[in-house]
């Protein structure tokens, strides 16, 4: 997407790539194909908008969090990237559980020890593909690999790094305690920088992307947290609630650690804040299931009239009368507390 300096969207391009599902619980993506999609989208956007690449002030990225993209020191990924939906590392999560209690892990990293996070998947590579593990220089997430391709340096920001499952949430650094327990070399993770950190600029791949050399590159952030910023949730009192396929509420001054460990907490892009996440994985997904399974008449009517099925679903559940509620909190002398209904 291309924006003006006044935050107006100028244009956008989409280039899709596949996700590979196999072995029942394994889920991977090819980082080289993702990189090709970035190159195609960038060049097409510059071309279709007929802009001079030298007019681009800065390039930045958002991307999916929770992954394990193994990189050598030079250029190439050593294997396909294990992404957030993968569940192969159950044995590795069990090994961690033998070394550190779920409660202690949760209070260090802000997340429970599960088979989805980067550290468990890196352990899986170490256990099952030792020849690849020995070649790993850095383990990255999606956007940080693209940044590397542009600037030649290895970075991550705190929110994305937090999603690796070996992060010290209170001290904003890699957790020496967790890494020591699991026997993973901390040097295999990138250096932390704030989301607003700007590298010297595009030093490589200018021709492939269409960007001009030395165009500044800002590190950006993981997908969930950059949505926070877009919604204006960048200070206390401005809480962001998302209801998509999943749902969550976030932005607080301190981490939220629940006794039942149902919430997870990550570092926010704004480093004085945190992003608790009480995820409901089936929020909007359930509503879509209701549409597809129950609301056949609404879908038929929507198709006939060129409207969204949800429009007719909302009509079905809309109450017959609408109400306004006025709560008096400061009343003149002699008045009684009241709720006015109209």
Order of alpha helices (4+ residues) and beta strands (2+ residues): beta-beta-beta-beta-alpha-beta-beta-beta-alpha-alpha-alpha-alpha-beta-alpha-beta-alpha-beta-beta-alpha-beta-beta-alpha-beta-alpha-beta-beta-beta-beta-alpha-alpha-alpha-beta-beta
